[in-house]
Amino acid sequence: MDGETLTELIMTVVLVLLMAAMAWMMKAAATGQIKRNPWIGIRTAALMHCDDCWLLGHHAAANKGVMGCWLAALLMAASGIVSVLATLPEFVHPAALLASLAVMLGGLFLGLRDANRAVAKIHAGEGIVSS
């Protein structure tokens, strides 16, 4: 195993752990373990409006966001294992990592859409700006 392959595998392990941490944070925010704060979570104006909006929005976003993170982690781990076991062209592993990140972002954006839709209903008459 050459140095470049080892570097890619270390990066893959770090990314898989990052996906697991993000999934845990999303689930924790959705269940109320992580309260409204300026560092972790979805920080749109609508979700930061009040604690009810924070919890409802994260609850609505959690399913798709967590699914996106776990699917991305699974794809990353599979590409890392296959790159060790089989000789593949050089572009396959980085392309799989990029595809995994696209899956994760897709889940996050779909969850964000669901969060904003759910929160828009809670304070419909107050004109909260959702950005």
C-alpha positions as CSV (number, residue, x, y, z in Angstrom):
1,M,0.0,0.0,0.0
2,D,1.5,3.3,-1.1
3,G,1.4,6.6,0.8
4,E,-1.4,8.1,-1.4
5,T,-3.7,5.1,-0.8
6,L,-3.1,5.3,3.0
7,T,-3.8,9.0,3.0
8,E,-7.1,8.4,1.1
9,L,-8.1,5.6,3.6
10,I,-7.3,7.9,6.6
11,M,-9.4,10.6,5.0
12,T,-12.2,8.2,4.4
13,V,-12.2,7.0,8.1
14,V,-12.2,10.7,9.2
15,L,-15.1,11.5,6.9
16,V,-17.1,8.4,8.0
17,L,-16.6,9.5,11.7
18,L,-17.7,13.0,10.7
19,M,-20.9,11.7,9.1
20,A,-21.6,9.7,12.3
21,A,-21.1,12.7,14.4
22,M,-23.3,14.8,12.2
23,A,-26.1,12.2,12.3
24,W,-25.8,12.1,16.1
25,M,-26.0,15.9,16.3
26,M,-29.1,16.0,14.1
27,K,-30.8,13.3,16.2
28,A,-29.9,15.2,19.4
29,A,-31.2,18.5,18.1
30,A,-34.4,16.7,17.0
31,T,-35.0,15.2,20.4
32,G,-34.2,18.4,22.4
33,Q,-30.8,17.2,23.8
34,I,-29.2,20.1,21.9
35,K,-30.9,23.4,22.7
36,R,-31.1,26.5,20.5
37,N,-27.6,27.8,20.1
38,P,-25.5,29.8,17.6
39,W,-23.0,26.9,16.8
40,I,-24.8,23.6,16.1
41,G,-27.9,22.9,14.2
42,I,-30.0,24.6,11.5
43,R,-29.7,28.3,12.0
44,T,-32.2,29.9,9.7
45,A,-34.2,32.9,11.0
46,A,-37.3,30.8,11.2
47,L,-35.7,28.0,13.3
48,M,-33.9,30.5,15.6
49,H,-37.2,32.3,16.3
50,C,-38.1,30.4,19.5
51,D,-37.4,27.1,21.2
52,D,-40.6,25.6,19.8
53,C,-39.5,26.5,16.3
54,W,-36.0,25.0,16.9
55,L,-37.4,21.7,18.1
56,L,-40.1,21.4,15.5
57,G,-37.8,22.3,12.7
58,H,-35.0,19.9,13.7
59,H,-37.6,17.2,14.3
60,A,-38.9,17.7,10.8
61,A,-35.4,17.7,9.3
62,A,-33.9,14.9,11.2
63,N,-35.2,11.9,9.2
64,K,-33.8,13.0,5.8
65,G,-30.6,14.6,7.3
66,V,-29.7,11.5,9.3
67,M,-30.5,9.2,6.4
68,G,-28.3,11.3,4.1
69,C,-25.4,11.2,6.6
70,W,-25.7,7.4,7.1
71,L,-25.9,6.7,3.4
72,A,-22.9,8.9,2.8
73,A,-21.0,7.1,5.5
74,L,-22.0,3.7,4.1
75,L,-20.8,4.7,0.6
76,M,-17.6,6.1,1.9
77,A,-16.8,3.0,3.9
78,A,-17.7,0.7,1.0
79,S,-15.5,2.7,-1.4
80,G,-12.6,2.5,1.1
81,I,-13.0,-1.3,1.5
82,V,-13.2,-1.9,-2.2
83,S,-10.2,0.3,-2.9
84,V,-8.1,-1.9,-0.5
85,L,-9.4,-5.2,-1.8
86,A,-9.4,-4.5,-5.5
87,T,-7.2,-2.7,-8.0
88,L,-9.3,0.1,-9.4
89,P,-8.5,3.2,-11.5
90,E,-7.2,6.1,-9.4
91,F,-10.3,8.3,-9.9
92,V,-12.8,5.7,-8.4
93,H,-12.2,6.3,-4.7
94,P,-12.2,10.1,-4.9
95,A,-15.2,10.1,-7.1
96,A,-17.0,7.8,-4.6
97,L,-16.1,10.2,-1.8
98,L,-17.5,13.1,-3.8
99,A,-20.7,11.2,-4.6
100,S,-21.1,10.4,-0.9
101,L,-20.8,14.1,0.0
102,A,-23.4,14.9,-2.6
103,V,-25.7,12.3,-1.0
104,M,-25.1,13.9,2.4
105,L,-25.8,17.4,1.1
106,G,-28.9,16.2,-0.6
107,G,-30.2,14.8,2.6
108,L,-29.4,18.0,4.5
109,F,-31.0,20.3,2.0
110,L,-34.2,18.1,1.8
111,G,-34.3,18.2,5.6
112,L,-33.8,21.9,5.6
113,R,-36.8,22.3,3.2
114,D,-38.9,20.1,5.5
115,A,-37.8,22.1,8.6
116,N,-38.8,25.4,7.0
117,R,-42.1,24.1,5.9
118,A,-42.9,22.8,9.4
119,V,-41.9,26.0,11.1
120,A,-43.8,28.2,8.7
121,K,-47.0,26.6,10.0
122,I,-46.3,27.2,13.7
123,H,-46.2,31.0,13.5
124,A,-48.0,31.6,10.2
125,G,-49.3,35.0,11.1
126,E,-46.1,36.5,12.5
127,G,-44.2,36.9,9.3
128,I,-41.0,35.1,10.2
129,V,-38.5,35.4,7.5
130,S,-37.1,32.1,6.5
131,S,-33.6,32.5,4.9
